[in-house]
């Protein structure tokens, strides 16, 4: 659990979340944390959720920014408050609407095939042991660094014509990968 002394003017804790009060940043969350929906948090910081247990994460309406690699953990599910205008979940993928970036995939749904996604973000599929095949749809322009890192059972990747860039280590440690189709 996370507890901050009530006299601390820099940080506070709510629902087992450590929050930078001034900048409204979620700094650290435990396995049983719930992001507060009282407008005290606008940003989820890099590595805020770092757990060995699968997590269920609920993104409240107040969240405006989710930094890269905010969820370097196993995710059972993510939901987004319908009033949140910045993020949405499509096909088990958390999407940053403004940047058209797939931030994290937490299930076995396909990559959305419409213009809401242009970038597969850094570590979006990283460590997904269930992934054996992936189709990169035509709307995807960039596969960011480490996007599929450590997908140890990934064997087959099919690329569409829209792809312009595959960043460093996008498929690092995908030891069973033996078939790329361009």
C-alpha positions in Angstrom: 0.0 0.0 0.0 1.0 3.6 -0.5 0.5 6.2 2.2 1.7 9.8 2.3 1.8 11.9 5.5 -1.1 14.4 5.4 1.3 17.3 5.9 3.3 16.5 2.7 2.7 19.4 0.2 4.4 17.7 -2.7 2.8 14.3 -2.8 -0.4 12.7 -1.7 -1.9 9.2 -1.9 -5.4 8.2 -2.9 -6.6 4.6 -3.5 -3.0 3.3 -3.2 -1.7 5.7 -5.8 1.2 8.0 -5.3 0.4 11.4 -6.9 2.5 14.5 -7.5 0.0 17.1 -6.2 1.1 20.1 -8.2 1.5 18.4 -11.6 -1.4 16.0 -11.2 0.9 13.0 -12.1 0.3 9.4 -11.1 3.8 8.4 -10.1 3.3 4.9 -8.7 0.4 2.4 -8.4 0.2 -0.9 -6.5 -1.5 -4.1 -7.6 -4.7 -3.0 -5.9 -4.6 0.7 -6.9 -7.5 2.5 -8.4 -6.8 5.7 -10.3 -8.8 8.4 -8.6 -11.6 10.0 -10.6 -11.6 13.3 -8.6 -9.6 15.3 -11.2 -6.4 15.0 -9.0 -4.6 13.0 -11.8 -4.2 14.1 -15.4 -1.0 12.2 -16.3 0.1 8.6 -15.9 3.8 8.6 -15.6 6.4 6.3 -17.2 6.5 3.0 -15.3 3.6 4.0 -13.0 2.1 0.5 -13.2 4.9 -2.0 -12.7 3.5 -5.3 -11.4 4.1 -9.0 -11.7 0.4 -9.6 -11.2 -2.1 -9.1 -14.1 -3.9 -5.8 -13.6 -7.3 -4.4 -14.3 -6.9 -0.7 -15.1 -9.7 1.9 -15.3 -8.8 5.2 -17.0 -11.0 8.0 -15.6 -12.2 11.0 -17.6 -9.5 13.3 -16.1 -6.5 11.5 -17.7 -5.1 13.6 -20.5 -1.7 12.0 -21.0 -0.3 8.5 -20.7 3.5 8.4 -21.0 5.3 5.8 -23.0 5.8 2.6 -21.0 3.3 3.5 -18.3 2.2 -0.1 -18.2 5.2 -2.4 -18.4 3.3 -5.2 -16.8 0.7 -7.9 -17.5 -2.7 -6.4 -18.1 -5.9 -8.3 -17.8 -8.1 -5.5 -18.9 -8.3 -1.7 -19.5 -11.4 0.4 -19.5 -11.8 4.0 -20.3 -14.5 6.3 -18.9 -16.8 7.2 -21.8 -16.4 10.9 -20.9 -12.6 10.7 -21.5 -12.0 12.5 -24.8 -8.3 11.5 -25.1 -8.3 7.7 -25.0 -10.4 4.8 -26.1 -10.2 1.0 -26.1 -10.7 -0.8 -29.5 -10.1 -4.6 -30.0 -8.3 -4.9 -26.6 -6.0 -2.0 -27.6 -5.6 1.2 -25.6 -5.5 4.1 -28.2 -4.2 7.6 -27.7 -6.7 9.5 -30.0 -4.8 12.7 -30.4 -1.5 11.0 -31.5 -3.3 8.0 -33.2 -1.0 5.7 -31.3 -1.8 2.2 -30.1 -0.3 2.4 -26.6 -0.8 -1.1 -25.3 -2.5 -4.3 -26.4 -3.8 -6.5 -23.6 -5.8 -9.2 -25.4 -5.8 -11.1 -28.6 -7.9 -8.6 -30.6 -6.5 -7.4 -34.0 -4.9 -4.0 -34.5 -7.7 -1.6 -35.5 -7.9 -1.2 -39.2 -9.2 2.4 -39.5 -7.6 5.8 -39.4 -7.8 6.0 -35.5 -4.4 4.3 -35.4 -1.3 5.2 -37.3 1.5 4.2 -34.9 2.1 1.1 -32.9 3.7 2.6 -29.8 6.8 1.7 -27.9 6.4 -1.7 -26.2 2.7 -1.9 -27.2 2.8 -5.7 -27.5 6.0 -6.3 -25.6 6.0 -9.6 -23.7 2.7 -10.9 -25.2 3.2 -14.6 -24.9 -0.1 -15.4 -26.6 0.7 -13.7 -29.8 1.7 -16.1 -32.6 0.6 -14.2 -35.7 0.1 -10.5 -36.4 -1.3 -8.6 -39.4 -0.1 -5.0 -39.6 -3.0 -3.2 -41.3 -2.6 -0.6 -44.1 -3.4 2.3 -41.7 -0.2 1.7 -39.7 2.7 4.0 -40.7 5.2 3.4 -37.9 6.1 0.5 -35.6 7.9 2.2 -32.7 10.9 0.9 -30.8 10.5 -2.4 -29.0 6.8 -2.7 -30.1 6.9 -6.5 -30.2 9.9 -7.1 -28.0 9.9 -10.4 -26.1 6.9 -11.8 -28.0 8.5 -15.2 -27.6 5.8 -17.2 -29.5 5.4 -14.7 -32.4 6.1 -16.7 -35.6 4.4 -14.8 -38.5 4.1 -11.1 -39.3 2.3 -9.7 -42.3 2.9 -6.1 -43.4 0.6 -4.0 -45.5 1.6 -1.2 -47.9 1.1 1.7 -45.6 4.0 1.0 -43.4 6.8 3.6 -43.6 9.1 2.8 -40.7 10.1 0.0 -38.3 12.1 1.4 -35.4 15.0 -0.2 -33.6 14.4 -3.5 -31.8 10.8 -3.6 -32.8 11.0 -7.4 -33.0 13.9 -8.0 -30.5 13.9 -11.4 -28.8 11.1 -12.8 -31.0 13.0 -16.1 -31.2 10.4 -18.1 -33.0 9.7 -15.4 -35.7 10.5 -17.0 -39.0 8.1 -15.5 -41.5 7.8 -11.9 -42.6 5.4 -11.1 -45.4 5.7 -7.7 -47.1 
